């Protein structure tokens, strides 16, 4: 691989093609997906990727240093090497291991290399404890049609036809009636049209 990065993430240590990792990546709170961007050495190389299930880290990974991305000028003219991407979901405050395996284009060499990334998505602070997927920011109060899901540290969407809810299964206020539709709360806490 000529280039490897995570969109919206800070990689430590800085990527070096000969270093297979593991790389620690801190993903900004507003990114719901781990978006691994890479450029192959040879366009004939085969790529496979996998991501382990996400989990809450028991301790914050310590980085050995802070690296800033150097500014690089883009080459002009025809491009031989194209950037490709693989995406994996990750929730707020969760850690996920991603492995990108590259197989040589030359079957006579049969070389296989695996690049390892440990990606941790940032968490919301105690002052603004819930991630709002609509605004992409941490908030104190969740907007309409969502509820404060403490277990996931995010604003989760209410069920269908519900305007205000306390959980996915408990609606407190249905959508406003319209000229052609009326809504009412059922015994089970859902809204029916």
ABEGO torsion letter per residue (X at the ends): XABBBBBGBBBOBBBBAABAOBBBBBBBAABABBBBBBBBABAABBBBBBBBBBBBBABBBBBAEBBBBBBBBBBBEBBABBBBBBBBBBBBGBBBBBBBBBBBABAAAGBBBBBBBBBBBBBBBAABABBBAAAGBBBABBBBGBBBBAAAGBBBBBBBGBABBABAABBABBBBBBAABBBBBBAAGBBBX
